[in-house]
Structure formats: C-alpha cells, structure tokens
C-alpha cells in the first residue's frame, strides 16, 4: 500500500469536502457568488480536469479520484456563477 498516495488523496478530498462544498453551500444560501473570482474558478476547473485526465492516462487512481471530485465541485460553483449571475455584481 502506498501510504503517501493515500494521505495525499485524503488531503485533496478534504479540500474539496470542507472547502469547496462549504463554498457551494454558502453560494446557495446567498444566491450569489459575490467575492469569488470567475477567472480563478475557471482556472481551477481547468487544472482539476487536466490533472484528472493525466491521472487516468497514467492509471494513478490516487490522482484521478481527488481531481475528478474537485472538478465536479468546481463545476458546480461555475454553474452557480451562471445561475446567480445577477448577484455577482
């Protein structure tokens, strides 16, 4: 068992579970993405997507799982930017 891979995967999933999910919840409650940078969220989505593809390509499930989950969470935030676009000003 690759303990470092497991630890890195758990840490990455905690970032998504604690950080991104709490941001999604806050955005939902406020019906706004005020204070968030759309270019930064877009760049994060691209990074998560590319790292997920890379992990899939090299058959590294530690990389793939955390990045795909992160991409899904960031995609929800990007969807919220679109849904709450009048509240971002």
N, C-alpha and C positions, 0 to 999 in steps of 0.2 A: 504494500500500500504506500502511496506517495503522500506522506503527511503534509508536506509543504503545499502540494496541489490541493489537498482537501482544505487546509487552512486558508489558502488564497481564495478558493471558491466560496467558502463560508463568509469570508470578509467581504467579497464582492456582492454576494447575495444580501448581506446585512445592509450594505449601502443602498441597494435597491429597496429592500423591505422597510428599512427605517427611514431613509432619506427621501427616496422618490415617491414611495407610497404615501408618506405623510404630506408631501407637496401636492400630490394628486388630490388627496382628501381636503387639504386647505383650499386649493383652487375650486373644488366642487362646492364647498361651503360658501365661499365668497362669490362664486360665479365670475371669477376674474383670475387672470394670470399676472396681475399687476406686480411689478418688482422683478419679474423674470425676464431674462434676455432671450428673445426668439432666436437670434443667431447662435447663441451659446447652446440652446436646447437642440437646434438643428445640427450643430457640430457634434454634440454628444450622441445624437441618434446615429449620425454617420459613423462615428467611432465605434459605438456598440455594434452596429451592423457589420462593419468591416472586420472587427475582431471576432465576431460570431462566425462569419464566413471563413476566416482564417482558421479558427479552432475546428470547424467542421472539416475543412480541407486537410488539416494535419491529423485528424481523428483524435483531438485532445478534448475530452468531454469536460474537463475542468474549465477550460477556456470557453468552450461553446455554451455550456449551460448558463453561466453567470452573464455572459454577454447577450445572449438571446433574451433572457429575462429582463435585463437592463434595457434592451432595445424596445421591448413591449411596453415597459413603464414609461420610457421617454416618448414613445409614440402616443401614449395616452395623454401625456402633457401637451404634445403638439396638437392633438385633436382638441384639447381644451382651449388652446390658443385660438383655434378656429371657431369653436362653439361660443366662447366668451369674448370674441374679438372687440365688441363694443366696450367691454370692461377693462381693456388693457391700456387705455389712454389716460 
